[in-house]
Amino acid sequence: DGTYDYPRTAPTGAADPGQDPLDRTAPKALAARADEVAVQNGAAFLPLSATTFPYACERIAAAFDHPGAGDLLLVHSPAGTDGHYTGNHGNLDVTQSRSPLILSGAGIRPADGTPTGSYGALARLVDVAPTAAKAIGIRTMQGKRLDGSAGTTYLARQDGRVLSEVLDGTTAQQGVIIVSDGMSHTRLRQLIERGQLPNIAQLVARGGFFEYGAIGNFPSNTYPGHNVIGTGCYSGHHGLLDNDWVDRKQRVVTDPYHEKIGTSDYIRSDVETLFDAATRTFGKWDGALGGAYTVSVFDPCARGAELQVLELSAAGGFPVPEGECPVVAPAGLSPYLTAGVALNQFSTMLVQRQFLEAGSKHPAPKVTILNLPLTDMLGHELGPHHAMADPAYVVTDACIGYLMKTLQKMNLFQNTLFVLTADHGMAQQDPATPGTIGDALRQAGVEAKFSSERFLYLECLDVAAPAGLAKGKSQRVEVVVKDDDYDAFNVRPPVPETAVTIQIGSQRWAGRTDWTGKVTFDVAPPAGASEATLVVDAPGYTRVERKIPIR
């Protein structure tokens, strides 16, 4: 029937059936902190048996649509993604995949008008951009949908839907999307319910908190996640597949996470960001007060924006923050997290400056995406539910409040759509985790490249050899060894200096491939031999051993 069965053995040698992640896909699971605590049974970590993998089929399929996808896509347990971090993300499970989502302000129907009002609708991170686009008046077009078919969309490639059930039918004048990197849905929900985040609570009162959050991309990492928010399509479709991946044709690792500058070039030309769509609808900014002026501040999604801080591009010149964002770093923070507080402050002040200049140097920004990194930094260093999480979230709340007050001062607040979300979730890691699937494959002698411990690129050889040998006579045997992957010229390159041996009983023929990947032998199978063993061994590739029948 076309399916494959891979038997597994446990470390004891006993058969291990494993667990099929596609069996458990409920998107509502573990949506409150109490739910997480209940299944942990006193431990600090979420057990694999308690988690789910929402929208697993569409998220996995979209990842493999990218030409840079590996041969295998690894799925870890929630607590076993990477023991080097106290908290981590990147996985398919619901906790690492779930971002919080708050929609508020102009264009949004309030849930119940209270600081804890919530929506029961199911949402995905790919739904954020089309919903924001409709709310601020982006024109529809004939674009591509999730399955690649043509249809009416708000963005050129749109995998998500408009969350029309929370829109009120009016149009916002501008939209501000705040991405609190790595913010935990359950921690945010808990602090809102406790009344510890007054500014975010004010946003909730003018809209609502999505009870089940928004399920994000797989891999649930930073660069793909931010660009899912800004484009409305999964990373396998928008082009920025993961924090890093292997370009198989060029034989290089593509690493936007460390490159920082120029990563917008990885966004596909047939994909629109919200900035591109705003320009298409409202016209390009004319350098004065006409057209769509758009802003990306420290956010990996930047293509098409007039101000792109991470890309070091500013059509109107780089802003100089003025004044002071009145946020004090909590006592007891490490130097790393203290720097995170400063980054939150500086980023917020850059956005504030853009609105203070509205009406003089440029129009009010039509689309703003602001990245606040502190919550991600805290999650990695201490874990998402450490005692220091509360003051870190309070800092983030204060930055958001500072920006809200600026818009109120400029008489822009009432006509602004606000979105608060994250690029991915965060789960506590178990430092005792013995290793990943990648580690096990390495130990088994499988040669491969890895990207973010998510994609595995098998380093395989394409070996052309006779299907059989003739019994009882000498014959010329030619073996050709090539890389199994195609290069930039769409050919499989030869692998020279590969050790090749043919063994028949006690007789052995050995040689190395030439620059064309070819080696030849004159082989005379001894009487009574029924098969030969061909062994092909090249550094950096998985060893090939093949039986050749003698007829």
Steps between C-alpha positions, in 0.01 A plus 500: 500500500802731474558532876823426684554323829815570700540260795642666812690348787527647849841527672420165667468335158126445537263605224379858543191602301562872556227760479338643190476881540224512242276303736470796741436836335257682734579875485321573831727285717712652780367851438513609868780481755282282722471248214878481470552459875237226515678276248850561637423300817741706709777503238626811326456357152208420273488126419479392140187297576307814601577725205335537160618606155241740351464537123790257468425388144476847345800633693724204410384501137569875468852453638578233240373730224824698540788388272736530797308253717701204624445131442361462850319744729564416863229522767624508860320470830397837652776478764764344275551757226835623630634442851752783460217750565275522803210577267476446126278491192511376141297185543163383365333465842222732610697680774793596279269574206240711680535879496273726702270717290318820595309710246387843614385844398370629170332239283467247784182380670561491878450158657317633804664836578683372809879479562479120478260463208584209274412355161433128467590499128788282385782694339833436332790738466445506122160661570651814653615674179179451297290608799710813551496566125120497486473711815717782359343496154750306286350423158435140402669344199525172313763314696601152610339318790637234736472219246653712222169556322397844375241700690406835649753592768627802691863404441666352193558166674256445786494179700284645777143621522344825614375466859179671394312389812692758707482790250229768532492607134669839549843593365798599713722784382817317594615176657762435768617139539706437812689171501624411848752240395450158661225621733324213675126489434422343836723736699351807330148372559575436867644849556209669321253312718694607810482864393878544484515638145278811495594623152451166329174467696389829347562354155300189592207715618491664154511161325581159636751233593486182289439229759691237302761735358622475142680187379814598314746369250699180502789536560381730780809722493571872489567593139232280346246602767542876465461473124189283538347789696600751234408300188208273594669186369707218646877512476513226236303742281638843596860383455667554839473132586670496840760684705744314275477235233720332238493627143550161339582632154759754615638266773487775763312567823255788472500669840269803529503484881867600506506698175235749621561746212364405158269223618203662325656370178391151600132595479363366173421751227142368468433565871384832646574636844243726663733787408491398132120467511462844660710654222294315237177636650589851618792584275871530566611760751595815307756628750253747649143443618366285216486122459547221752777555751583169671732402784681184613694542826739219594266254332627232259202574273598822328483477122312792350509719813628856472684454830672162539714510813647148478576552131663838573274663242315826557348685206437805717818478707552315826296634791670625813299414814433785736405502867492184706279193510423487873576133559729382778680168470388270784757422767678168467506478120812366333698735273349313204142566610584858603609550139161357398324768704710766324415353159130510585532864604704609199274320250188656655657846487585457131137424422387787721721734297331389179160602635625827649625597152164416339360794310834677472761267345264227382144375549409292803646153436239292318654171619742465791656175618693529826707213641557491877764233581502488881247218546694270266829578674342425836344175377832368371704598805259423785200324348154639422364461854795607713430747782671773297243458222250723679721812518621440143140492375430814704787672315348396167160628615657835596660537155167430333332754730763762413420455130125509565535831684691646205220408260245648739701822513506511118122432481573178309408244764129464424561433130782249545478123474721329759629144478704339778645160423824299495702321235487168690440354844745371760534178702715408799790271404634198685881526533510125565373425150749245365508653153298560187409283205784671317746384766377142467540506121854631530587220741355249254741620231246689292676796341274805484481875540259649751324836513378625838475130599183496290581406141733214427677494163630152426843495338442213260682365198344412167682181398464354152627140482404180314180337618672162478825324408547212257605172657826336396661767280711815529315826438552873513303658787442874500384686810399869480456701821315830513346721765134411544402870501481712187720810479427850366532368143241230571749214474631259760870584543754214500675407826870441426740312729224274626623164630324214317546130573345183361528190719421144382592246762869548577567697179496878513527774238560859621539840337411867514278704271657748258394862448190380311395281796584180308710195589530172305604147599567177313308253713502120467251344743636168636308181436211442735465869605140625511543867588747785524510778760549853371616758758519871415651734761548876453585744781192695611255254343311205642679177411332290228504122516322306230466133409540413131375158388721274288299312241 
